[in-house]
Each structure stands twice: as structure tokens, then as C-alpha cells.
Amino acid sequence: MKIRVFPLILIVVLFILTGCNNSNRQQDWKTYSGKGFSFSYPGNWHIGNTEKLGLQKELSPEVIIYAPTKPGEIGAGINLTIQQTPLLAPSAKELADQTVTLFTSSGNANGIKEYKKISFRPVKYGNTDAGILTGEMTAAQNNVTVKSNQLIIPNGFKYFTLTASCKKDEWETYEPEFDKIIESFKITE
């Protein structure tokens, strides 16, 4: 069974190419709720419009939220994808392995080079075995290295992937916010 992870590549590249920064950061938090999920995010971050960003509707994530932007800069962002599967979703570890394989084998064709898996950490999400995949990749277009955490939760015939990413050298700045976002994620269906 082949799982579609191209949208994940597309979104990571999107964050690399759209500028973000960490100015005017505040600790007010909002909750984003969609069909079957919710999570908290910093109140001064922006919800992205996939049409304005030029993304194809069928390949787009459920939501893109990013830190305040300055043109030409790169910073932090989060996105959520929900993928349907023809059978029960594979385990979080299998999904993470598929993502690593895709990024390392065909990342160059999708604007990504030098993908490196840092770790996979199993986590419990209620009664579900979920996981967090941490990795780094470099954008082929501008040679910027990005670090990301991907919370992967299999859920019946679909799986949720919440990705938090920023420039590698800004990771320590955003990591507490990313941890809070990931910890706040809830499946509501």
C-alpha cells in the first residue's frame, strides 16, 4: 500500500520558500478547530490561505499556520495533513519510515536535498500508538536547512500528521511553542 506523503514535502518546501520570523512574539494562544480535530497555536501567528499560496486543493493540508512574516525571511510554521487509507492506517513507525524513504529517495525531485532523520520517538495518544519523527532537510532552491517535528497519529482508515518546522538555527527559539502545539492536538471525532 502506497501512502501519499507528497503533500508533506510540498508543505515543508512551502515554509522554506515563504518568509517568517519571530518578531512580535506573544504568549496569547488561540485554538484552531477543524472537522475532527483541534489544537492550540500562538495568537499572533497567521492562518494561511492555500489558494493564495498557490497550492492544489487536493494536495493541500487541512491548515497551515505560520509565525508573523517579513518578506524574504524564513521562520516557523505548522501544518496538518489528514490522509485517507484504503485499509486501516499503518503504524506511526511505518508511516515515519515511509516518510523518511520518500524524502531520501525522491526529495531532490521535490526541492529537498540532504534529508536526515534525527529520531523517531513513540508516544501514546490515548490508546493509540503514535509517534514523533524529527528530521532535517535542506531546500534545494536556497540551501536553507530546516528542522521539523512531525506528530503522526494513525486513526482508523486515516492518519493525522501535524508538522512543526523552522530554520535549524532557530529551533531552540520555537521548540517550546512547537511542543505546546503538539501536546494540545486533539482528535475530536
RAHUTA-V833923 format. One record per residue. PHI is phi in radians with two decimals (999 if undefined). OMEGA is omega in whole degrees, 0 to 359 (NA if undefined). Layout:
phi={PHI/PHI}
omega={OMEGA/OMEGA}
This chain:
phi={999/-1.70/-1.72/-1.36/-2.08/-0.94/-1.00/-1.15/-1.09/-1.00/-1.25/-1.07/-1.09/-0.99/-1.14/-1.20/-1.53/-1.67/-1.45/-2.55/-2.53/-1.90/-1.31/0.98/-1.25/-2.42/-1.79/-1.22/-2.05/-2.07/-2.02/-1.76/-2.11/-2.19/-1.21/1.59/-2.73/-2.75/-2.83/-1.65/-2.65/-1.02/-1.10/-1.67/-1.41/-1.90/-1.55/-1.43/-1.70/-1.10/-1.15/-1.14/-1.42/1.38/-1.59/-1.27/-0.97/-1.24/-1.78/-1.38/-1.26/-1.12/-2.72/-2.21/-2.29/-2.44/-1.16/-0.89/-1.90/-2.23/-0.92/1.50/-1.77/-2.12/-2.70/-1.73/-2.86/-2.32/-2.62/-2.22/-2.04/-2.19/-1.92/-1.50/-2.20/-1.24/-2.16/-0.96/-1.06/-1.09/-1.17/-1.05/-1.11/-1.12/-1.14/-1.12/-1.07/-1.12/-1.11/-1.05/-1.05/-1.10/-1.12/-1.42/-1.57/-2.29/-1.05/-1.01/-1.21/-2.02/1.50/-2.09/-2.33/0.97/-1.24/-2.39/-1.31/-1.60/-2.89/-2.27/-2.09/-1.15/-2.38/-1.63/-2.16/1.09/-1.64/-1.69/-1.44/-1.91/-2.90/-2.14/-1.69/-1.92/-2.65/-2.31/-2.62/-2.01/-1.30/-1.12/-1.25/-2.29/1.03/-1.57/-1.61/-2.08/-1.94/-2.56/-2.04/-2.12/-1.41/-2.05/-2.22/-1.22/-2.62/1.15/-1.66/-2.66/-2.49/-1.83/-2.26/-1.78/-1.91/-2.04/-2.55/-2.85/-1.00/-0.96/-1.31/-1.89/-0.97/-1.07/-1.18/-1.66/-0.95/-1.06/-1.20/-1.04/-1.04/-1.14/-1.08/-1.09/-1.13/-1.45/-1.11/-2.34/-1.61/-1.89/-1.65}
omega={180/181/180/175/177/178/179/177/181/183/178/178/178/180/179/185/177/185/175/173/185/179/178/180/177/184/173/183/176/175/174/178/176/180/176/181/171/174/179/177/180/186/180/176/186/174/183/175/186/178/179/179/176/181/176/185/184/179/187/175/176/181/173/178/185/180/178/188/165/182/176/178/181/181/190/175/176/173/179/172/175/182/174/177/181/177/176/182/175/178/177/179/178/178/177/179/178/178/179/179/180/182/182/184/182/178/180/179/181/175/182/175/175/174/179/173/177/180/167/182/176/175/176/172/189/177/184/173/179/178/177/177/177/181/176/175/178/177/181/185/185/179/176/178/183/175/180/167/178/173/183/182/173/183/180/183/175/174/180/173/177/185/175/184/175/174/182/183/176/186/182/178/186/186/178/178/178/179/180/178/182/179/183/186/179/169/189/182/NA}
